[in-house]
């Protein structure tokens, strides 16, 4: 089977895909820190949510820990791209740890919004998944003012805010459509709901979702390269299914391909989450070619030129 006139045995390759500017910056921070200070360099949580990236950096001397109490006093510690709360920063300072902030600037923007709105007395409704590292960090900026609202939850379950006007913020890696639906629900509950000054879903998540939407109706099967704990990668699978792909799967690499997925499949879509290296995509393309999917058509919906600078402690040093 194939769809929309696409020749059988074709791969539709979504673009943009893979690394975003925040991920590139975070990985470079770890690499540069290892060069400057030597191993071990400790990283709180996974620097980005991809098991291959984490394993590669660990092989070079990065030590990934869940909490700061696993780091020796005086250690060099990097905060992951997902951000941390002020409480974590305070603990690091008390411990005398030398910290380097790998927080994505777009996550830092949401943190600044949370501080500003809490300072002006607005209750904050943070659309996101409780327990996700990014959400935990944002809540930590204004814990007394912030309530996490799962995008699948019922707004009717939220409390009366006693005349106070709330504002919504969101996790940066959600699907654009699920945020829009959540905001509509929140507005039905709180008609005086305020919008943030700009969209919180990051440009990379949005662009990768747009690319999947562009190819989904033409695919019999769509594959997303990314790790299971990568929120934006999981969202890409959901977007594919919502926009016309009969089957979509998340795979870490080519070893995740299953023969039964390809029965009757003429056109395969392929993309990668924002923390997945392009080398993994190349590996999947090679494996698909061996299965008879040798034709590749790239479908590009946007050009990405954004770059983020390194923290000042790492600038100008080599």
Protein Blocks (a to p, Z undefined) as FASTA:
>chain_A
ZZehiaghiacddddehjdfklmmmmmmmmmmmmmnopadddehjfbacfklmmmmmmno
pacdfbfklpcehiacdddfkopafklmmmmmmnopacddfbdfklmmmmmmmmmmmmno
pacdddddehiaklmmmmmmmmmlpccddfkbcfklpcceehpacdddddfkbcfklmmm
mmmmmmmmmmmbccdfbdfbdfklmmmmmmmmmmmmmpcbdcddddfklmklmmmmmmmm
mnopabdcddfblmlpcfklmgopabdcddddfkbcfklmmmmmmmmmmnopabccdddf
bdcfbdcdddfklgoiZZ
